[in-house]
Amino acid sequence: MGRESFTLTASAEGLRIEPDADADADVRVSATVAALRATLGKGDDTRPFEATGELTITGDRAAFTRLSHCFPAPTPAGATS
């Protein structure tokens, strides 16, 4: 978030978030908060954000897609379930 880096580790036990980036990460993501919010829950629709430079994915893109689907897709304001 902002200029900070985090390592997010996903396992069968859950998600662990730690400050600083892990050099051995499977995938690295650099994104604006808006781009990250828009792609979480639907990680296969990153192209518009990559085209504008708001999102950069380096490494295992499939890992980003799998991670993205760990989060529920945002619900538009005013929508009901």
N, C-alpha and C positions, 0 to 999 in steps of 0.2 A: 504494500500500500504506500502510495507516495514514492519516495526514494528508498524505502526499506525493502529488505529481502527476507524471505521466509522459506523454510523447508517444510513441505507438507509430506508426511509419510502416511500412505494408506496401507492398511493390513487387515486381516480378518478381525482383529481386535478393535478396529476403528481408525480414526484419523488423528494424527499428532502433528501439531504446528509448532515450529520452533523458530526463533529469530535467526537470521543469517542464512545464506544460500549454501546448499551442499554441492560441492564440486562434482560429486559422483551421481548427481540426480539423473534419472531416466529422461526427464523432460524439463526444460526451463521455459518459463512463461514470463514475458514482460508485457504489462498491460495497464491501461488506465482503469480506474475503478469502474467506470461506465462500461467499458468493453468486457471486463471480467464478469460483471453482473449480467450482461446481455448474453454471454456465451455459456455460463454455468447452467447446467441442465440440458443444454443442447450443443455440446462441444463440436458437433460436426458442421456448424454454421459460422465459422470464424472468418471466412474470406472477406466480408465487407470491412471488418476491423483490421485485418492484416493489410488490406489495400490502402487504408488511410494511415497505417503505421501505429494505430492505437493498440495493436496486439501483435506480439512476435512469439512464435513457438519454435524452439530449437530442441532437437532430439526426437524422441519417440512420440510422434503425433498421436498414435493410437493410445498411448498412455494418458495424454491430455483428454482425449475423448472419454476414456473409461473414468478418469477422475471427475470430469465434468458431470457425468451421469450419476455421481454420488450425491449431487445436490439437486433439489427439486427445481424445476424450471420456474422462473418468477411468474407471478400472477399479475396481469395488468390491473392497474388501479381501477376500482369500481366493479371488477369482475366478481362473480359469486360462484361458489363451487356447487 
